[in-house]
Amino acid sequence: MSVESLPVLPGVEPGYLRRLLLSAPPNAAAPFDVAMKELREAVVPGLTHWASPNFFAFFPATNSAAGIAGELIASALNTVGFTWQASLAATELEVLAMDWLAQLLHLPPSFVNSTGTGRRGTGSGVILGTTSEAMVVTLVAARDAALRGAGITRLTVYASDQTHSTFVKACRLTGFDPANVRSIPTGPDTDYALDPARLLAAMRADADAGLVPTYVCVTVGTTSSNAVDPVGAADDVAAAFGAWVHVDAAYAGSACICPEFRHHLDGVERVDSLSMSPHKWLMTCLDCTCLWVRNASRLTESLETNPDYLKNDASDSGAVTDLKDMQVGVGRRFRGLKLWMVMRTYGAAKLQEHIRSDVAMAKMFEDAVRADGRFEVVVPRNFALVCFRIIKAGEDDAEGANRELMEQLNRTGKVYLAHTVVGGKFVLRFAVGSSMQEERHVRSAWDLIKTTDEIIKGENRVV
């Protein structure tokens, strides 16, 4: 059964699976092939197929044979890597893979585990499950540092209004008062990127009111429109207040392994932390979010646990990294294996080729949209996301027409698109990057979009 032949978004109703599978746990063991038959006939047809080459919604969730192999082997080994001694090679391979990726991104030496001289640097890297976790642990470190001089009700945090909603959730989880979470307005004048002048005004107003600016989240490749916040300029503003700066490059960070996109991270040498998710665009299956911090001790001071049963000579020596002290939990999977497998198997050149191919296909789609007078590109394309919509005279008419187009397209099962709202406009998002996508899939999707629009207009004329 090919994933390409299945509907990307299946037409099932809530609760469908309970009607097809046993409603109570079985008492007797069943042959493995029985479970596989139920998986094929009931579960797989009801999945939203992120691996389909016709998936253009949200951001991609890429995969590869190397990533799958790493995941399978890690699951078979079942390593629980909370300390170096409990995992040995698992810890060291993760550290090595993180340093490799840091080198591909041309991160400064202060972020890596090894300085290249045999001595450990001040920074470190860790693989977490999601960007949400990266935000939580860095918010905790920034909070604890600020708490040494102020009560938590005085701490303020900042991000643009395009920052992923997980930022607000992470702030709530880490105890920040929702009233002190600042959403900096953006607009078309900055292509919906963070405006350093507005950030400065907000931080200065809070400081004048006796509050403590604590944390700034800068995004490289926002979810709605792929806007790129100016890393260096934001850091210059935050530095005046001693605030922690975190760069969320979950999606677009992968593109920065290509020299032509690396400038989007300019200024990163001065930030406190950076995260990106190879499971989005770098051929590594979920879950794999890479977090680097410039000063690892600031993170471990807030997150470390040291019960007697975990004490050992290697940890006490300070010569090793205990990754448990850089995450929320203690136990951890061997995520480093799949990242290492992908990088070792593909090499930098192949991974760069993968990124460039997706960007070229997105540009091809963007050019097709611009050449068709019925549609418009709403914001300039960054990387491999195109935000577009049907042109209508009134905004109410435009939202209705674009919503209907999206729903009709998704109902076919042949493609899957998602939407967003940018500058008050309902916009369709076309994200290229599924692992098996080729030009023919992008061209076919564009043809389907045009045909569906014509069908809808024909039906409306008949009515």
Secondary structure, 3 states (H helix, E strand, C coil): CCHHHCCCCCCCCCCHHHHHCCCCCCCCCCCHHHHHHHHHHHHHHHCCCCCCCCECCCCCCCCCHHHHHHHHHHHHHCCCCCCHHHHCHHHHHHHHHHHHHHHHCCCCHHHCCECCCCCECCCEEEEECCHHHHHHHHHHHHHHHHHCCCCHHHEEEEEECCCCCHHHHHHHHCCCCHHHEEEECCCHHHCCCCCHHHHHHHHHHHHHCCCEEEEEEEEECCCCCCCECCHHHHHHHHHCCCCEEEEECCCHHHHHHCCCCHHHHCCHHHCCEEEECHHHHCCCCCCCEEEEECCHHHHHHHHCCCCHHHCCHHHHHCCCCCHHHHCCCCCCCCCHHHHHHHHHHHHHHHHHHHHHHHHHHHHHHHHHHHCCCCEEECCCCECCEEEEEECCCCHHHHHHHHHHHHHHHHHHCCCECEEEEECCEEEEEEECCCCCCCHHHHHHHHHHHHHHHHHHHHHHHHC
